[in-house]
Amino acid sequence: MYKFSKLFIKNILFALVFIIALGGIAFFLLSTYVNQQTLSQQKTIQTISQQFVADDIPAQEIATTLSAVLKASDDYQTLIIKRDSLILVNYQNNYIHPLDSFLAQRKTVSVSEFNLQVQYQLDFIGIINFLTQLFIGVIALSIIFVFISARLNYKLQLTIFSVISKQIGNELAKINNADFITKEQDNQQLLEIPALEEGIAEIKTMMTEQFNNTTNLEIEAHVDSLTGIENRNRFVQFYENEIVNDSPVNFGVLLITRCSELQTINQIHGYSSGDNYIVRVAEIIKTALISRPTGKIFRLNSSDFATILPNVKLKLAEDYASELTIKFNDYQQVNELDSVAFTGLVYFDKSKPLGELLALADTGVSVAQTQKVNSWYSQKDIDILNDSSANYGNQNWRQEIDSVLAAGRISLLLQPIQPSGRNTRVYGEILARFLNANNDMLPTATFIAMAEKLDKITDVDRLIIDTAIKEITSKNMLDSSYGINISPRSINNEHFMIWLERKLLREPSAASRLVFEISELGLQQNIKTAKRLVDMLHRVGSRVTVERFGVGLTSFKFFRDLTPDYIKMDSSYTRDIDDDKNNQYFLRLMVDLAHRLGISVLAESVESQEEKHTLEKLFIDGCQGYYVGKPAQL
């Protein structure tokens, strides 16, 4: 909006243009008038001079009489009458206006009857003074007009902009808050200006887009895209704002629910199935919360959900956890899973730091995983006051793993690998499942992770190999080949390596039917040890598979020196291979190089006919996955 000074200067410029134009027109008209009068005066002089009789009248008298008549009829600046070089009359006006002198030019008229020359210059001082005064008046009026119009324009602009701003404000307020404007204002159109309405519409569109973009960014920052549940950021924010700060929430229960089968489902069925599993668990938790409207659910990470039950006693929260267990059991039976989820509970009040609560709830989850399938464990108040309670989960797992190892509570499943050609030699992979004292299935991924953490994984590998050899020989299953996983920590354990070699030498018939699977990253940890392991396994008649190939940066020179029998491509390369041209090119290259070295290439997590068909066209030697065959009891 213009300020008053800008409006005033703008109007002055318009006034100057007007005055200059008016002055130019006046000057042009005055100049034309002066020229016409000057020419007309020549005729007047001729006419008057013809009225004189030339009989013996002295030239001086004629000149004097002629000048008197001329001065009586018009005003002159200069009037000179002379005969030849003799000046008879010389009249000069004492006051000559510069503009008058400029406009009225001196003219000469010859009067031949009397041999006289009349030189004259008309005087227009009266007209010039009148026009000058008139021009000054116009200038004064223009200045007054400029000032008044500037003031009026300024006030008008203030009024108009105030009305427009109000109208724009009312329109834009509708975007953020529909109740911001009263019904009367909402229906009132202050100014019906098409351009204004178009501008407001554009601004509203921009504001709406900006609002939507901001809302989307906020949703992305605080809401999990898979489940639609608020994420860890919102969880921390909620705890600080609604529990720690002044609020009606004085106490409550925090529950951590861990999806125990996510890693297994991702590896065997693919990430799409893993996503469906997570979504279903989230739906189960939300369904259980319907009868508890004050409860809030959050997704903390890929496998963990947090539930806050404000102002709820621990006993009521345990009832909720039991309800979850029932729903998880139903879901497990329908989908043939080893388990679904385990829950840890911890009581809190305003004095409890969030980090401590999460650690205690996590410990509760670890304890629950050593009990029944899909069970829960509640940290009591006495546990929280006990400094050693944070290690209770680890202690429980140590006892559980020791119990499994001592009693040999292990169940072996076999998942086949289907060869792509008749002449291709492949095998079936042995999958281990572990049982607690009640013969309930323990979560496999957690069991293996805790065994690694508690330095029990080598003993677990021994149990699996021992049990597998006993099963194969006792059931006379020596006509097929079987794959067994070995952890990276075991192949770097000297005592384990000695035990394994002696075990295989004592069981030559079984040794020749075993294929030991070792991850690419595990082999990279110690190349010399990896080479020694492969050589030893080949000496006793066993074979070797490098699994999860493609995750590391191992060169083919390493494999040429290592000479494994198989490489099993990581599932990230085989999943949706029918739609991924880049992975198709990479796999075709890997297959070609591996075949040149005499290594067979296998693919895992094959979940559809399209994937299997594409892999076969890329000359993959064997496929493994739920589409090919589900794990079955050995």
Secondary structure, DSSP 8 states (H G I E B T S, - for coil): ---HHHHHHHHHHHHHHHHHHHHHHHHHHHHHHHHHHHHHHHHHHHHHHTTS--SS--HHHHHHHHHHHHHHHS-EEEEEEEETTEEEEEEE-S---HHHHHHS--EEEEETTTTEEEEEEE--HHHHHHHHHHHHHHHHHHHHHHHHHHHHHHHHHHHHHHHHHHHHHHHHHHHH-TTSS-HHHHH--S---HHHHHHHHHHHHHHHHHHHHHHHHHHHHHB-TTT--BBHHHHHHHHIIIIISSSS--EEEEEEEEETTHHHHHHHH-HHHHHHHHHHHHHHHHHHHTT-TT-EEEE-SSSEEEEEEET--HHHHHHHHHHHHHHHHHHHHHHT-S--EEEEEEEEETTS-HHHHHHHHHHHHHHHTTSSTT-EEEE-HHHHH-GGGGGHHHHHHHHHHHHHHHHT-EEEEEEE-EESSTT----EEEEEEEB-TTS-B--HHHHHHHHHHTT-HHHHHHHHHHHHHHHHHHTT-TTS-EEEE--HHHHT-HHHHHHHHHHHHH-HHHHTTEEEEEEHHHHHT-HHHHHHHHHHHHHTT-EEEEEEETSS---HHHHHHH--SEEEE-HHHHTTTTT-HHHHHHHHHHHHHHHHTT-EEEE----SHHHHHHHHHTT-SEE-STTT---EE-
